[in-house]
Amino acid sequence: MSRFGTPDRFKASDNSVWVEYRQLSIDYKPVNLGQGYPDFCAPKNVTKALANAALSPNPLLNQYTRAFKKTSDTITSADWLFDKKDMEKLFNEKTKGIIINTPHNPIGKVFTLEELQFIANLAKRWNTLVVSDEVYEWIVYEPKRHIRIATLPDMFERTITIGSAGKTFSVTGWKIGWAYGPENLLKNLKIVHQNSIYTCVTPIQEAVAVGFEEELARFGQPDSYFVCLKNELLTKRDFMAKFLTDVGMSPTIPEGGYFMVANWIALENKVRLEEEQDANKDYRFTKWMIKNVGVLGMPSSTFYCDGHKHLGEDNVRYCFIKDDENLKRAAEILLKWKSQK
Ligand SMILES: Cc1ncc(COP(=O)(O)O)c(C=O)c1O
């Protein structure tokens, strides 16, 4: 390696599916149901709080002052199960920790109490850490409920729970989140944070804090952002599930989050996969659809490690936190394409 070359440990991250598909979106201008950002405005109280923080007479609000003080015909994400025996086999005395994600991206699975207990028991038996990514915690559809693994018996002391303002307040460009857990675990996390990014953008932190204070005051009530967003997303979810089914795909109905994974393999005869070069079929499918049909979804295999990519190839991931107009356009384009010979 040359002295200033990219270190080997970063090379695997050099090709980013997000950069590649962003460029495809610019080049072909499809309806972009790929990337997980809302294409509508963030809640006014939260963006107003950001403006207030930035313009505040308190000069410290702009400074880094606070760094750390099934199954039926319908497949749902509940049908996606992890293999308990497989998981059990992966734990041993060398296991340092497990990262879990509930509600899950891309499947939308909301882990059950029983599943979380199973994971918690393994973590306790082998004395490992749990990092629980719960960034979609407020987007869970009835009758499912979000359960935090940190609330299970004797789990708080070994769990770091992660949240995100981007997902909580539909501001994915704000790039701010939080982690909570016991002091001894957060100490390690703070050292890494302090020595990598040092601190976060304080006016944004202030706006998020105000957003939370206001949401706490109306928690669970009909005007709560969490309640409104979830209701709106439920309608969008069902709309997407219907048009994907109508076009011939087999979507997994998510219990949480705003992504929908759909099996596209029934459409294989309608697409010319040979026109694309990628090794994985889902890349070829999604690229062909962008260029020839005009709807962008993300290849599912990107979420799998190298040895397992074939397991994701029959699926595409669409995002439904999109304006109704854009979802309707996508539906029209896909259904029109389906009706052509
Ligand atoms: C499961 C999961 N965790 C974390 C993140 C990162 O969230 P943020 O960009 O708000 O930090 C994402 C974003 O897509 C996600 O899907």
Ligand as a Chemical Component Dictionary entry (heavy atoms), coordinates in Angstrom:
data_LIG
# 
_chem_comp.id                   LIG 
_chem_comp.type                 NON-POLYMER 
_chem_comp.pdbx_formal_charge   0 
_chem_comp.three_letter_code    LIG 
# 
loop_
_chem_comp_atom.comp_id 
_chem_comp_atom.atom_id 
_chem_comp_atom.alt_atom_id 
_chem_comp_atom.type_symbol 
_chem_comp_atom.charge 
_chem_comp_atom.model_Cartn_x 
_chem_comp_atom.model_Cartn_y 
_chem_comp_atom.model_Cartn_z 
_chem_comp_atom.pdbx_ordinal 
LIG C1 C1 C 0 -31.578 0.802 11.825 1  
LIG C2 C2 C 0 -30.903 2.141 11.674 2  
LIG N1 N1 N 0 -30.084 2.581 12.636 3  
LIG C3 C3 C 0 -29.469 3.780 12.539 4  
LIG C4 C4 C 0 -29.665 4.599 11.460 5  
LIG C5 C5 C 0 -28.960 5.922 11.420 6  
LIG O1 O1 O 0 -29.816 6.965 11.787 7  
LIG P1 P1 P 0 -29.293 8.498 11.767 8  
LIG O2 O2 O 0 -28.828 8.763 10.391 9  
LIG O3 O3 O 0 -30.483 9.313 12.115 10 
LIG O4 O4 O 0 -28.207 8.554 12.758 11 
LIG C6 C6 C 0 -30.479 4.179 10.416 12 
LIG C7 C7 C 0 -30.655 5.028 9.224  13 
LIG O5 O5 O 0 -31.101 4.639 8.177  14 
LIG C8 C8 C 0 -31.140 2.923 10.529 15 
LIG O6 O6 O 0 -31.985 2.482 9.577  16 
# 
loop_
_chem_comp_bond.comp_id 
_chem_comp_bond.atom_id_1 
_chem_comp_bond.atom_id_2 
_chem_comp_bond.value_order 
_chem_comp_bond.pdbx_ordinal 
LIG C1 C2 SING 1  
LIG C2 N1 SING 2  
LIG C2 C8 DOUB 3  
LIG N1 C3 DOUB 4  
LIG C3 C4 SING 5  
LIG C4 C5 SING 6  
LIG C4 C6 DOUB 7  
LIG C5 O1 SING 8  
LIG O1 P1 SING 9  
LIG P1 O2 DOUB 10 
LIG P1 O3 SING 11 
LIG P1 O4 SING 12 
LIG C6 C7 SING 13 
LIG C6 C8 SING 14 
LIG C7 O5 DOUB 15 
LIG C8 O6 SING 16 
# 
